[in-house]
Amino acid sequence: MARILVVGGTGSIGGYTALRLRERGDDVVLGARNPPHSSLLTSFELLRGDFAAGDFSSDRLAGFDAVIFAAANDIRQLPQGLDAAGIVAHYERTNSKAVPQFFRAAREAGISRAAYVGSFYPQAKPELVATDAYVRSRRDADEGARAEAGPDFHVVSLNAPIIVGGARGLMREKHRQLGLMALGARTDGDFAIRGGSNYMSVRSLYEAIIGGLEHGENGRGYLVGDENLTHLDYLKLYFAAAGRSVDLAIRDLNHPILGDATSPAVGRTISYEPEGAEALGYTRDDIARTVTEIVGEVRESLPATVR
């Protein structure tokens, strides 16, 4: 049994990871700014702090065998009202600088293994680094974390695409809304946006994290993922899981549910062959199963007259 800190452990990826680690017998602690909202996570020990503020010093990190970091900032954590310069400064402070500083503190604390959950953009679309502050900051965070790797500190990055799914009862709101749309309980999102992406289930990402911690190549950043889908084909999976056949038009609008419509990938198709599936041991072709699971959970939450 290992004592493992999951930073970002109250989020969908971190929470799923924490639950799965506890199932296999590990002693898991959540690292987060605030206590978890979900009752699924309230029984975990909490190490409260803000990594971007430098709250996780080497003294506070001492005693852990491993750390999983799933807390880098994206558009969801941007403070309201920032101008363009403020957005750049926020990403530089939280991702470019604070993430490497956290991994340096982890190394100094004597932690032996660490995994950083990163973003696919810098590896899948490296040209965006020059023009997009968010992508540049994720590149800096990834490279800075892995720069701390050494003989006594095993570090890997799992640079992941759009993640689908979560623990039962810990569903992201976006997925719940897509389920409602597929079941006919919401109609304003019955269209698709242009472009496409690689998609990966949270189960596959968890498996990649564990594979990276246990036998990944020290200091490597893996471009992980699963299926390349157009956003149209991704949405169709939800309707198929709901047993509905719907002809979705492609519109040049921001989608009311797909947060990725405002991402650096808008209007683009980002596809690639993922790395490390065999070496890290993670599942492929898992998106349709995951979407079916999401729609089933949403259906159960609806009144019988709506299902």
N, C-alpha and C positions, 0 to 999 in steps of 0.2 A: 504493500500500500504506500502510495506517495502522497505527500502534502503538496497540493497544487493551488496556486492563486490564479483565478480567472479575472483579469482586469476587463471591465465592461461586462461583468457577469450578470448584470440585471437586464441586459438587452436580449434580443431574440437569438443571436448567434451565441453570445456568452452564456445565456441562460440554458439553452439547449445543451451546450458543451458541458456545463457544470452538472446538469442532471444526468447526462450519460456517464460522466466520470464517476459520479457517486454510485451509479448503478453497478459499475465494475469494481467498486470497493475503495476508491481513492478518498482521501480526506481533502475536501474541496472548500476553499474560501473565496468569497466574492469580493472583488475590489471595485468600488463604485463611489460616486459622489453622494448618492442618496440610497436609502434602503429600498429594496425591491417593492414594486406595487403588486406583483403577482403572488398569490398565496403559495404557488408552487416553489417559490424561492425563499420564503421568509424563514425557513428552518436552517438555512445555511449561515455559517459564521460570516460576518461582514467586516472587511477592512476598509473603513470609510476614508475617502480622500479623492482629490482631483489630480490626476497625473500631470495635467497641463500647468498646474500651480506648483508642481514639485513636491507634492505631499507624500509621495512614496519614496522616502529616503532609504538608503541601504540598511539602516538600522531597523526600519519597519518591515523590510523585505527579508530580513534574516530568518532562517528556519524553514523556508520553503525549498522543496526539491526541484520544482519546475514552475514556470509561469507561462500562461497563455494570454496574449494581449489582443483584445478585440474591441478597442476603444478609440481608435483614431477618428478624427472629426471629418464629417462631410457636410453637405448642405443642410442636413437636419439639425446640426448643432450651431449653425451660424446665428449670432445674435441679430435681432431685428434692427433695421435701420442703418446697417453698415454701407458706406459707399464703396467704390471699387478698391480704393487704397486700404480701407478697413478690412475688406474681405481677404486681400492678399496678406495683410498683417496677421489676421486671425489664423489662417492656415499655416503661415510660417511659424507662429508662436506655438500652436498646438501640435502640429504634425512634424514640420521640418526640424524643430528644436526639441520639443518636450518628449517626443517618442524616443529618439536616441538617448536622451538624458535618462529616461526611465530604464532602458536596457543597460546603460552604464551602471546605474545604481543596482540593478539586479545582479550584474557580474560582480560588483564590489561586495554584495551581500553574500556571495558564495553559492548562489543558485546555479545548478549545473546544466539545466536545459530550459530553453525558451522557444516559443513559437509566436511569430507576429502574423496576425491576420491582416493582409494588405489588400490593395486594389489592383485589378487587372490592367487598368489604363496605362501605366508607365511601360509595361512590357508589351501589351497588345497594340497600343497606339502611341509609341514613343514620341512621335512628332507633336503630340499635345503638350508635352512637357514645356515647350518653348512658349506656348500661348495661353495655357490654362493654369492658374495659380493652384487650384485644388490638385490637379494631376501632378504638378511639380512638387507639391508638398508631400504627396504620397510616395513619390520617387525618393525624396529626401528621407522620409521616415523609414522606408524599406531599407535603403542602403545604409542609413545611420544605425539602425538596429543590428543589421548583419555585420557591420564593422566592429562590433563589440565581441564577435565570436573569437574563440581561442581554444587552446587545448583543454581548458577546464570549464569552458562555457559554450555549450552546443546551441547554436541559434539557427533557425530556419524561418523563412517567410513563406506564407501561403497566400499568394496574390490571386484573389478570387474575383469572379464576375458577379452578376446579379444573383443573389441568393434567394431561394424559394423555400418556404415552409418554416416550421418551428416545432417546438414541443407542443403536445396537445394541451390547450389551455394557455399557451404563451404565443399565440398567433400575432404577427404584425398586422396593424390596422389595414395596410394596403392589401394584404392577402384576403382579409375578411371582406373588404369592399369588392374585390374581384369575385369572390364567391357569391356575394349578394347579387352582383351584376349577372353572373352566369345563371343564377336561379330565378332571375326575373324580378327580384326585389329592388333593383336599382337599374334605371334605364339610361342615365345620362352618359354612361361610358361605353355605349354599344358602338364603338368605332375603334380603329387602330391608328397608331402613328407610324410614320415611315421608319425604315431602318430595322436593325436587329441586333442581337447580342448573343454572347454565350451565357447560358443559365446553368446553375448548379444547385442541387438540393442542400439543405442544411445538414442532412445526414451524411452526404458525400463530403462536405467540407469538414465536418467533425472527424470523419475517418482520415482525411488528409492531414488534419492537425495532429492526430495521434500518431500517424505514420511518420510525420515530420519530426515530432519529438523523439520517437523511439529509434528510428533508423534512417532519417533523412540525412542528406549530405550537409555537413556542418558548413554554415556560412552561405548556403544557397538560397536564392529566391525562386520558388517554384511558381510558374504560371499555371495554376490549377483551374479546372472547369469541367463541364460535362457536355451539354448539347448546344450547338449553334442553331438559333431559331430567329426567324423574323418576329417582330413584336406582334404581328398579326397571327402567326402560327401559335405563339405563346398564349394569346387570348383565346384562341379557338380551343385550346386544351381545357380551359375552364368550362366553356359551353358544352364540350363533349362529355366532361365529367358530370355535368348537370343533366345530360340526356337531351340537350337542345341543339338544334342545327340553326345557326344564325349567320346571315350574310353580312359580314362586317366591312364597312367602307373604310378606306384609308383617307384620313383628313390631315391637313397641315395645321393642326391645333395642338395645344398642350392637352394631354389626356387628363381628365379629372381624377383618375386613380393612379395611373402609372407615374410615380415620382421620377422615374428615369427619363420621362419626356423632357425634363429640364436639366439633364446631366450633360457632360461633355460629349456623349454619344448621340445627341439628338440629330436626327436626319442621317445618321451614319449607320453602316452595318459593321459591327466589330465581331469578326469570327476568327477562330484560331484552333489549332490542335492542342489541347491541354497537355501539360507535362505531368509526369510522375504518377500516373494512375496505377501502374504496376509496382513501381518502387515504393510508393507510399501506401498502396493497398486500398484505394477508395473506389466506391461504386460508380459505374457509368450508366447512362440511359435511365436516369432516375426521376426525370422531371414529370412525366405523365403520372407516375404513381404518386408523387408528392402533391400534384395539383388535385388529383382525385381525393386524396386525404384531406386537403384543405376544404374542398367543396362539401365533402361529407360532414366535416365538423361544423361548417357554417349551416348546412341544412338542418342538422340536429338542434341548432340554437334557435331556429325559426318556429313560429306557431305552426301547428299541424295543417292549418288551412292554407299556409303559404308554401309549404314544402313541395 
